[in-house]
Amino acid sequence: MLTRSRVTAALFLLAVSSAPAPLLAQRPAAPEILLRLDDVGMNHSVNSAIARVAESGIPFSASVMFACPWYQEAVEILRKHPQVAVGVHLTLNSEWRNYRWGPVLGKAGVPTLVDSVGYFLPSTTEFLARKYDIGDVERELSAQMDRAMASGLPISYVDYHMGTAVATPELRAVVERLAKKYRVGISRYLGESYHTMFDTAIDEKKPAFLALLGSADTTRANLIVVHAAMRTPEMDVLFDRNNAAQNSAEGVPLVARHRQSELEMLLSPEFAERVRSGKVRLITYQQLIARAARVPAT
């Protein structure tokens, strides 16, 4: 026989289970986190880190540098992980000392975009100071898009390495034309809040990342840009010629340590618990763009 307290509890559970959805939605919605992992295809160390994150099963967006020598390995990795949305990291710079790359079209194809030996210029400032031809820019970025499309990967979006491809209104217009031509979205054009771990100190990356998750905006997607890599000999020697914080005061490269720390941040049990418990909800650009396409224009 049911006691009064047990009857009361049963009636409460029945009332809650049959309540309309607005009554049940008392808890704030979990913030949407959009992880964008940049510089994919730059080298084997970056690709290895991307593989490790993808093997964890989490959804994220991977921005591939199709002008770089290791992009084909990146393509092989990403084919195995359909939960990863793929974008093109439009590239007009080559920033490392002693490790360089040039345009898909080569020095003769786009002569105003390269230095004397055919490599992209190291910084946005140097690129803008150069008398580049906007036609060369559009031809080269189109060639990068063509290479991406020919890879067989489903390309969802574009973004821009070091911001150079959108550094002026004229350059931005090129990117917008390409996005329309290839029917892809543009990162940071979809109302995302923007965050990057790039400038965070090595030992502070994980706590800063977890704090960011805890304070994330619940009204829109939170884009967090990550640069992850395995710390290997090839990464240890990379010297960033643009950002002093990526090297020690004595000139020792710190790039490998920065990127290994960001990898560990993504693979940490604390982050896994946030995802597993539903405290954050991971989305990709493929999902965000599909959702935006369903919203009627106003």
C-alpha positions in Angstrom: 0.0 0.0 0.0 1.3 3.5 -0.9 2.0 5.9 1.9 1.0 9.5 1.6 4.6 10.6 0.9 5.0 8.1 -1.8 1.8 9.1 -3.5 2.8 12.7 -3.3 6.1 11.9 -4.9 4.5 9.8 -7.6 2.0 12.6 -8.5 4.9 15.1 -8.6 6.9 12.9 -11.1 3.8 12.5 -13.2 3.1 16.2 -13.3 6.7 17.0 -14.3 6.9 14.3 -16.9 3.7 15.6 -18.6 4.5 19.3 -18.3 4.9 21.3 -21.4 8.5 21.9 -22.7 8.8 25.5 -21.5 8.1 24.4 -17.9 10.8 21.7 -18.1 13.4 24.1 -19.6 14.4 25.7 -16.3 18.1 25.0 -16.6 20.1 27.4 -18.9 21.0 25.9 -22.2 24.5 24.5 -22.5 26.8 26.8 -24.5 27.7 25.8 -28.0 31.4 25.4 -28.5 32.9 25.5 -32.0 36.5 24.3 -32.0 38.4 25.4 -35.1 41.8 23.7 -35.3 44.1 25.7 -37.6 47.2 25.0 -39.8 46.2 21.4 -40.6 48.5 20.1 -43.3 51.4 22.3 -42.3 53.5 19.4 -41.2 53.4 15.9 -39.9 53.5 17.1 -36.2 50.3 19.1 -36.7 48.6 16.3 -38.6 49.5 13.8 -35.9 47.8 16.1 -33.3 44.7 16.4 -35.4 44.5 12.6 -35.7 44.7 12.3 -31.9 41.9 14.8 -31.4 39.8 13.2 -34.1 40.3 9.7 -32.6 38.8 11.0 -29.4 35.5 11.2 -31.3 34.7 14.8 -30.6 33.2 17.0 -33.3 35.4 19.9 -34.4 36.3 21.9 -37.5 39.7 21.5 -39.2 41.2 24.3 -41.3 43.5 22.8 -43.9 46.4 24.7 -45.6 46.1 23.2 -49.1 49.2 25.2 -50.1 51.4 23.3 -47.7 53.4 20.1 -48.4 51.7 17.9 -45.9 48.1 18.5 -46.9 47.7 15.1 -48.6 48.4 13.3 -45.3 45.8 15.6 -43.7 43.3 14.6 -46.3 43.9 10.9 -45.5 43.4 11.5 -41.8 40.2 13.5 -42.2 38.6 11.0 -44.6 38.5 8.6 -41.6 36.6 11.0 -39.3 33.3 12.3 -40.7 32.5 14.0 -37.5 35.1 16.6 -38.4 34.0 19.5 -40.6 36.7 20.6 -43.1 37.5 24.1 -44.1 40.2 25.8 -46.3 42.7 27.9 -44.4 43.3 30.4 -47.2 47.1 31.0 -47.3 49.1 34.0 -48.4 51.9 33.9 -45.9 54.8 31.5 -44.9 55.9 32.7 -41.5 58.5 30.3 -40.2 62.3 30.7 -40.3 63.8 27.9 -42.5 60.5 26.2 -43.2 58.7 27.8 -46.1 56.0 27.2 -48.7 54.8 28.9 -51.8 51.7 29.2 -53.9 49.9 26.3 -55.5 50.4 28.2 -58.8 54.1 28.6 -58.3 56.3 31.7 -58.6 55.7 32.2 -62.3 51.9 31.8 -61.9 51.5 34.6 -59.3 54.7 36.5 -59.2 53.4 39.4 -57.1 52.7 37.2 -54.1 56.1 35.7 -53.6 59.7 36.6 -52.6 62.8 36.2 -54.9 62.8 32.4 -54.4 59.1 31.8 -54.8 57.9 31.6 -51.2 55.0 33.5 -49.7 56.0 36.5 -47.6 56.4 36.0 -43.8 53.9 38.6 -42.5 50.7 40.4 -43.3 52.6 43.7 -43.0 55.1 42.7 -45.7 52.4 41.3 -47.9 50.4 44.6 -47.8 53.5 46.7 -48.4 54.2 44.6 -51.5 52.5 45.8 -54.7 50.5 42.6 -55.1 48.1 42.2 -57.9 44.6 41.4 -56.7 44.1 39.2 -59.8 47.1 37.1 -58.6 45.4 36.8 -55.2 42.1 35.6 -56.6 43.8 33.1 -58.9 45.9 31.7 -56.2 43.1 31.4 -53.6 40.9 29.8 -56.3 43.7 27.3 -57.0 43.8 26.4 -53.3 40.0 26.0 -53.3 40.2 23.8 -56.5 42.8 21.6 -54.8 40.6 21.3 -51.7 37.5 20.4 -53.8 39.6 17.8 -55.8 40.6 16.1 -52.5 37.2 14.5 -52.2 36.7 16.0 -48.7 33.4 17.8 -48.1 34.5 21.4 -47.7 32.2 23.4 -45.5 33.9 26.8 -45.0 36.9 29.0 -45.5 39.0 31.1 -43.1 42.2 33.0 -43.5 45.8 32.2 -42.3 47.1 35.1 -40.2 44.1 37.2 -41.4 45.9 38.3 -44.5 43.2 37.3 -47.0 40.7 39.7 -45.3 43.2 42.4 -44.4 41.7 45.0 -46.7 38.2 45.5 -48.1 39.5 44.6 -51.6 41.0 41.3 -50.3 37.9 40.5 -48.2 35.8 40.9 -51.4 37.9 38.2 -53.0 37.2 35.8 -50.1 33.5 36.6 -50.3 33.4 35.9 -54.1 35.2 32.6 -53.5 32.8 31.6 -50.8 29.9 32.3 -53.1 31.5 30.5 -56.1 32.3 27.4 -54.1 29.1 27.5 -52.0 30.9 27.4 -48.6 30.5 29.5 -45.5 33.1 31.9 -44.1 34.4 31.6 -40.5 33.4 34.5 -38.3 30.6 35.5 -40.7 27.9 33.6 -38.7 27.6 35.6 -35.6 30.1 33.6 -33.6 31.8 35.0 -30.5 35.6 34.7 -31.2 38.3 33.5 -28.9 41.8 32.1 -29.5 44.3 30.3 -27.3 47.3 31.4 -29.4 48.5 34.3 -27.1 47.8 32.5 -23.8 50.9 31.5 -21.9 51.9 27.9 -22.2 51.2 26.9 -18.6 47.9 28.8 -18.5 46.3 27.4 -21.6 44.3 24.6 -20.0 42.9 26.6 -17.0 42.1 29.5 -19.3 40.3 27.2 -21.7 38.3 25.6 -19.0 37.4 29.0 -17.6 36.3 30.1 -21.1 34.0 27.1 -21.3 32.5 28.0 -18.0 31.8 31.6 -19.0 30.8 30.9 -22.7 27.9 32.8 -24.3 24.7 30.8 -24.3 23.0 32.9 -26.9 25.4 32.2 -29.9 28.1 29.8 -31.0 31.5 30.3 -29.2 34.3 29.9 -31.7 37.6 28.9 -30.1 40.6 28.8 -32.4 43.2 26.2 -31.4 46.7 25.5 -32.8 47.6 22.0 -31.8 50.7 19.9 -32.6 52.8 17.1 -31.2 56.1 18.3 -29.7 58.6 16.7 -32.1 62.1 17.8 -33.3 60.6 19.4 -36.4 58.3 21.5 -34.2 61.0 22.3 -31.7 63.0 24.2 -34.3 60.2 26.3 -35.7 60.9 30.0 -35.0 58.0 32.4 -35.4 59.2 35.5 -37.1 56.1 37.5 -36.3 55.1 36.9 -32.7 57.8 37.4 -30.1 55.7 35.6 -27.4 56.2 32.4 -29.4 60.0 32.5 -28.7 61.9 33.0 -25.4 63.7 36.2 -24.6 66.9 34.4 -25.5 65.5 33.5 -29.0 64.7 29.8 -28.2 61.6 28.7 -30.2 58.6 28.0 -28.0 56.1 27.1 -30.8 56.3 23.4 -30.1 55.5 23.8 -26.4 52.6 26.2 -27.1 51.0 23.8 -29.5 51.6 20.7 -27.4 49.9 22.5 -24.5 46.9 23.2 -26.7 46.7 19.6 -27.7 46.9 18.4 -24.1 44.1 20.9 -23.3 41.8 19.3 -25.8 42.7 15.8 -24.6 42.4 16.6 -20.9 40.0 14.6 -18.7 38.5 17.9 -17.5 37.4 18.9 -21.0 36.1 15.4 -21.7 34.0 15.6 -18.5 32.5 18.9 -19.6 31.5 17.3 -22.9 30.3 14.1 -21.4 28.2 15.8 -18.8 26.5 18.1 -21.2 27.9 21.3 -19.7 29.0 22.3 -23.2 27.8 21.2 -26.5 30.3 20.8 -29.4 29.2 21.8 -32.9 31.0 22.2 -36.2 30.9 24.7 -39.0 29.0 22.2 -41.1 26.2 22.2 -38.5 26.3 26.0 -38.0 26.1 26.7 -41.7 23.3 24.2 -42.3 21.3 25.9 -39.5 22.0 29.4 -40.8 20.7 28.3 -44.2 17.4 27.3 -42.7 16.8 30.7 -41.1 14.6 32.9 -43.5 16.2 36.1 -44.6 14.8 39.3 -43.0 
